[in-house]
Amino acid sequence: MSTPRHLRVAQSIKRELSDIILRGLKDARIGGIVSVTDVECTNDCRHARIFISVFGDENQQKGTMEALEKHQGEIRGQLGRRLQLRFAPEITFKLDDSLERGAKVTALINQISKGEI
């Protein structure tokens, strides 16, 4: 059974965008540990909402999101070329803080188990 096209495109965007951020995007504002946590594509693959997690302080999160917004056109062009799509999807970035919240919960559980709290 094959997966719908928009799900395959979303996974490809996630993989390629991670590589673009890691290797191709040179901006001093990108800080902390940046990961693409999820990509939601519309059924026609014309729009993609990309969830970015930045494990770092608030300034690093803000700077990273500003850098991604600034380079949005460049990123869209690279994604279109890498994925060889007829139309590169319009992309929007959303900050996803779920990994950071998970780390805080894990730290609290560890403190409770050690009897520190």
Secondary structure, 3 states (H helix, E strand, C coil): CCCCHHHHHHHHHHHHHHHHHHHHCCCCCCCCEEEEEEEEECCCCCEEEEEEEEECCHHHHHHHHHHHHHCHHHHHHHHHHHHCCCCCCEEEEEECCHHHHHHHHHHHHHHHHCCCC
